[in-house]
Amino acid sequence: MGKEYTRKIEIINAMTPYGNILLYDNMEDLLKWTGEGEGADWAATRAQNQVFNGNYSLDLITKATNPAANDWVSAYRLFPPRFDCGFSVQGIGCLRTPANTLDATFSLIFDNGITQLRAGFQIDPVNSKIKYLSAANTYLDIPNPDFIVYNDYWFYFKLNVNFKNKEYINLTINHVEHDLANIAIYELATATYNTGRIDVGLSATNNQRPQMCIDDILISEL
């Protein structure tokens, strides 16, 4: 009689890889993430206060001492770069109280030591806008977005880009897809990383301490 084998299969929530997986992080271990921020007591930590999948999420919150507008906090992690195809960046996020006092940003950087390509987007709950990265620290409005990101509710995002052609493809927030075809990706003439890099972050729009949680990031080839 043959022996029966069982295998555990983990479903990656709403995220489906398109091709080879470059990075999957469920935030159960943040050893490979590096935090940065304004001031001394910001936080980019593993936390259990808001979790979508598993036991932990990446929790970002701006500084506690003298909080002010434009305070910021971010976290990044590195992974092997590729330049000859397209990429899909997918994730699950949650804007915490007070969600209407922050701008949330997500960006993907590819650096070959000679040139650097940056693609990203921003969620602006204050003005109910979604924007794409067009130049250094510059985000342009996506026309007429169906804004469906709410305080303390998890949202799904997917940014598809073509680094070979240096163009955006589209951005999906929850079930709404925004067409970004033929929009150029931001390119720098100088480079420093010689790697791939994913950044997530937020900035305050007033003197309150905004917070955001990220649970699951998937980067795959298109």
Secondary structure, 3 states (H helix, E strand, C coil): CCCCCCCCCCCCCCCCCCCCEEEEECCCCCCCCEEEECCCCCEEEEECCCCCCCCCEEEEECCCCCCCCCCEEEEEEEECCCCCCEEEEEEEEEEECCHHHEEEEEEEEEECCCCEEEEEEEEECCCCEEEEEEECCEEEECCCCCCCCCCCCEEEEEEEEECCCCEEEEEEECCEEEECCCCECEEECCCCCCCEEEEEEEEECCCCCCEEEEEEEEEEEC
